[in-house]
Amino acid sequence: MLVGVGGVGKSAITITYVSNIWVPEYDPTIEDSHRKQVSIDDDVSMLDILDTAGQEEYSSMQDQWFRTGQGFLCVYSIISRKSFNELPALRDKILRIKDSNKVPLVLVGNKCDLAEEREITKEEGEEMAKKFGCPFFESSAKNHINVDESFRELVREVRKNKQPDGKDDSKAQKKARKNKGCTLL
């Protein structure tokens, strides 16, 4: 799932990844779904990619998106301080909805092809990723820089988060496993 405020390039990243083309015009997305079969580390996966709306008027839909998402590309634009500053609250909302203290997440600073307009340093992105405990990439959907790498790393993060039974490991699921088989008298 790609998340972030509007205009950071979530749709451009998605289309670049899925179709190997860059679409220069920006048309706000409400929700677009894409599928792509990939082989990562000699393991084939079918990715269901959800490109979500970043506009404030669609924030009520986020709860449902976050509940169903298994992994999150948190995208900001390196030319927008606002998009960067919104990420901690967005991540906190994901953690709260997922009822977990860690979710598979990759932080992506998009539009690195516009370095002359940069408002966020690469070091700031690295520091936020360190706080989040997640991988970090600067990308350019336009120039296809670190797009594939970001998705590959997110798949690895999702796989690390999976339990042997194939289930996500949220607090609620840990509690259910802990209590399974217990009888209260």
Secondary structure, 3 states (H helix, E strand, C coil): CEECCCCCCHHHHHHHHHHCCCCCCCCCCCEEEEEEEEEECCEEEEEEEEEECCCHHHHHHHHHHHHHCCCEEEEEECCCHHHHHCHHHHHHHHHHHHCCCCCCEEEEEECHHHHHHCCCCHHHHHHHHHHHCCCEEECECCCCECHHHHHHHHHHHHHHHCCCCCCCCCHHHHHHHHHCCCCCC
